[in-house]
Amino acid sequence: MVRVLVRRDFVEKMKELLKEVQEEVEWDFYEGEGYKEKLLSEKWDVVLGEKILDLEDTIFVDDFKTLLLGVQLAVKKKECDRLRSKYALLFYTPELQGSVIKRTLFQVQKYYNSYNVFALVAEKGVHKHAYVEFVTNGEYVQLTYHDKISFSKNSATLFIDDVPSDFRVPEISGRKIVLGMETVPRDLPYVFVPPLRERKADIPYMLDGVLKSLQLKGKVVKVDEDLLDLLMNYHWPGNTQEFLEKVHLILLEGDPFEQVKILLENVEKISTLNFKEFMDAAVSYIEKRVIEKALEESGGSRRKACEMLGMNYKTLSYKVKKYGLD
């Protein structure tokens, strides 16, 4: 919404202009000596009046013709800001990274445009708020469900998380309501957000987002194919939240044993893990790094590395070739 300030005695002259842009503009008025106080008390996009203060992002105009142009410019600027905000969410929010999740995101957008009330159904650890943030351009109020929840919040969209599946939404006109649930609702349209284990193709893109955040903190972290394979073979029962927490720790930890240990810490659900594939990836990941370190500490001498590792020469040579360390 564009906010415009004009002098009160101009109202009659502005009736046609008000009709033309009233759906996109919120008008307010000032009188005489109260002009400066009004300027300072709130943020304005367009002001019909003298520029007595240098206010950032405020357009000052001195007649009705330029007022209309100023309002149209401010409206377009707001639209551009919303698009820029969406772009940033689409490319920098970890939950929304990758091509697989984009299909779900566009389905959420479709439901948001089609229904006043619908549910986002997902396991714990999925960042449901990211989808609401995207479709509303950040213009929503987030609440957590409880018995006496208030629907009187001043926002066009309410996002209520942790809602039971049998919850019945009261009739509210002119308001969008998105409900965050872990189970499918009885009588509401809903979008199912797949868990991370069902969209593993998105993991490299999510990992790239974590790397960028670390780089902003001045940390240089190297990620190779073996680490990516390890992350792709894990089942991520805690979804995006677990991914962010554990990957940050893994990338800052140099010991490969500790990195695998971090991945397996506090695992509550093991049933969805392909144990053989994960163990193969974990063994390869650790083995490569141990051999690499032994060769480094032995100055490249395979015989010395064999002594350090308790491994025969033939086996070491095979593994050096296998992991591309020669």
N, C-alpha and C positions, 0 to 999 in steps of 0.2 A: 504494500500500500504506500502510495506517494503522499507525503504530508505537505500541505500548502498553507501559507499564512498571508492573509490580505487584510486591508483596512475595512472595518465594519460597514462604513457608509458606501462601500463599493458593491455591496451584495446585489442591489437591484440591477445594476449595470451588467452583472455577471450571470444572469439567469440562463442565457443560452449556452454560455461556456460550461456552467455547472451541469446542464443536461448532457453535454457532449462527453464529459470525462468523469462523471460522478461515480461510476462503478469502480474506477481505479484510484480514486483520489479521496483523501480525508482532508476536509477544509477546516480552518480555524481563523479567528478574526482578532484584530487588535484595535484599540482606540487610543488616539492621541499620544499622551505621555507614557502609556503602558507599552509602547513599541519595543524599547530596548529590553525591558524586563521579560517580555514574551519571547524575544529572540534568544535570550540566555537560558530561559527556563526549560526549553524543549529543543529537540532536533528537528530541523525543517529541511525539506528537499528543495522547495521553491518559495521565495518570498517576494510579494509585490510591495516594494517599499525601498527606502534609501539604504544603501550599503554602509551602515555605520560601524559594522564589525566585520572582521575577516573570518568567516566561518567555513571550515572545511566541508566540501561536498554539498554546499548550499548555493543555489542559483538565485541571484537577485535580479529582478526585472522592474521596469518603471512604467509600463503601460500594458493594456489588455492584449494587444497583439502579441507582444513578446511573452506575456504570461502563458498564453496557450502553447507557444513553442517551447517554453521552459518546462511546462507540465508534461508535454509529449516527450521531451528529451529525458526528463526524470523517470517517466514510466518505462521507456526503453532501457535506461540504465539499470533499473531494478530488474528487468527481465534478464539482462546480460549478467548481472550479479547472481541471479538464481541459477542460470545455466553454468556459470563458473563454479558455483558451489556444488552443483550436481557432478560436474566433471571431476572435481577434486575427490568427491566421495567415491566415484566410480573407479578411479585409478589409485587411490591411496588408502582406502579403508580395507584392512586385511580380510574381513568377512566377504567382501564383494569382488575379490580378485579372481581372475581366471575366466575362461569361456563357459565352463559348465554352469557355474552359479548365475551367470548372466540370464540364462533361460528362466530361472526361478525369479530373478529380480524383475524381469519384464512381465512375468505373470502377476507379481505383487502390484506392479504399476497398473496393470489392467484391472485387477480387483479393486484397487483404490479408486479408480475412475468410475467403476461400475456399481459399487455398493457403499452404502452409508456405514454398514457394520460388517466386518469380516474378521477371520482369525488367521494368525500366523502360527502354524503348528510345527514345533521343532524340539529336539532334545535339549537338555541343559548344555550350556557351553556354546550354543549357536548365538551369535550376536543379532538377535531379532531387531533391536533398535536401529541397526544400520540400514535395514530395508525401509523402515518408517522414515528415517532421516532422509533417505534418497527421494522417496515419492512425495514428501512434504516440503522438500527444500529446507529442512531443519525447523519448520514452523509447526511445532507440535508440543504437547505437554506429556511427559512420561510419568506414569503412576504405577505403583505396585498394588495388586489386588488385596483387599481386605473386606471384612463384612460391611463396613459403613463407608464405602468408597464414595467420594463426592464427584458428581458429574457437572459441577458448576464452574469448573475451571474456564478461564477466558482464553480459549484457543479453538481454532476451526477443527483441529484434530486432537484426539486423545489416544494415547497408546497405553494400554493397561496390561502389564505383564503378570505372569504367574496366575492366570485365571483358570478356575476349574472348568471342565468341559460342559457341565450342566448349568453354567451361569447364564442367566437371562438378562439381556440388556434392556434397560427402560427406553421408552420411546422418547427420542430427543431430535427435534427438527433442526435442520441446518448445521449438523455436526457430524464429522466423520469419527468413527471409533474403530480402532484396531486392537484386537485382543491377542495377547501372547499366550499360547497354550502348549502343553506337552502331549496332550491326547486330542483326538479328533472331536470337534464339537457335535452336539446332537442336531441342532437345527440352524446352523449358520454356514454360509459359504466360507471356505478356508483354502489357504495355500500351504502346502507341505514343503518345508525347507529341508532338503536332504542333509543328513549328517556328513561330516567331513570324510569319513571312510567311503562314502558313495560318490565323492567328487574329488578323488585324489589327483586328477589331472590339474586341479587348481593349485595344488601345493607349491609347485615351483614359483608361481606368481605371488603367492602369499609369502613365501620365503624371501623373495626379492623385496617385498615391502618391509620385512623385518630388517634385512640388510641395510636398506636405505635409512631406517630409523637409527641404526647403530652408527652408520657413517656420519649422520648429523651430529652425533655425540663424539665424533673424532676417533672412532674405533675402526680399524681396518680388519676385516674378517674374510677369510678365504673359504669358499664352499666348493667342493669338488663333486663329481658324479657319485662317489661312494656314499657320501653323507646324504645326498639327495635320495639315493636308492633306499637308505636306511629309513629316512623320514617317510618315503612313499610306502614302505612295507609295514610301517606301524599302523595301528587301527584307530588311533585318536578317539578314545571313548569320551573324552571331555571336549571334543570338537574345537572350534576356533579358540576358545579361551585357553584350553590346554596347549594348543599349538603355540600360541603367543608366549605363554609362560615358559614352556620347556625349551622352545627353540632359542629364545634369548639366552637361557642358561647354557645350552649346548654350544652355541656359537662363541661364547666367552670362555668355555672350558677347553683346555688344550689336551687333556688326557683322554684318549679314545675309550678307555674302560669307564671313566666317569661319565662320558657323554652318553654311552649306552645305558648306564645306571640311571641317569637323569630321566631318560626316556621311559624307563620301566618303573620309576618311583610312583607310589600311590595309585597303581593301576587297580581300579575297582572292577572293571569288566574285561575278561580275557576271551570270552566266547567268540567275539567277532575278529579275533586276531588269527591270521594264517601263520601258525607258529613256525612251521618249517621254513617258509619263505623269509620270515622275519629273522630267524636264527641264522640262516645262510647269509643274509645281508649283514647282520651284526658281526658274524665271525669274519667275513671278508673285510669289513670296515676296520675292525680292530687289528686283524692280521697285517693288512697292508701298512697301517701306520706304525706298528711295532717293527716290522722289517725295515721300513723307510728310516726310522729313527736309529736302528742298529747300524745300518749302512752309513748313516751320517756320522755317528759316533766312532765308527771304525775307519773313517776316512775313505770309505768306498771299498774296503777290503772284505770280500765275501767270506774268506776263511775266518777272519776275526769276528765277523757278524755271526757266523755259524756257532762259534764258541760262546758268544754272548747269548744266543737264542737257544742253545742246546739242540741245534738242528743240523742234519747232515747236508753236505755241499749240494748234492743232487736235488734234494727237496727245495733248498733255498733258491737254487738257480731256476727251478721250475716256477716258483712263486714270484720271483723277481720278474720273470718274463710275463707271467699271468697278470700281474698288477702294473705292468709297464714301467718298472723301476730301473730298467737297464739303460 
